[in-house]
Amino acid sequence: MRTLSIREMRNELGRLDRLISTEGEILITRRGKPIARLIPAGGARKKPSHADLRAAMPRLATGSERLLRAERDER
């Protein structure tokens, strides 16, 4: 994500479409405080699939069925 002040944004207005397509998101600030966020239309971010999320999680040393059985037996 790129951060631009209002003045910089006005100077870059002519190529704003190219800037958004390359940067993805643009944060516009006034006196250092964010006031707006520009994102490409049609969804800037690709949502990860469930398979991607599962692959990113570390494997448990003990299977979940054993953990559940142990917890139920303790009750």
QUITATA-V744020 format. One record per run of one state. SS is the DSSP state (H for helix, E for strand, C for the rest). FROM is the first residue (numbers start at 1). TO is the last residue. Records with the same first field share a line. If there is no record, write none. Layout:
SS: FROM-TO, FROM-TO
//
This chain:
C: 1-1, 12-12, 24-24, 31-32, 40-49, 57-63, 75-75
E: 2-5, 25-30, 33-39
H: 6-11, 13-23, 50-56, 64-74
//
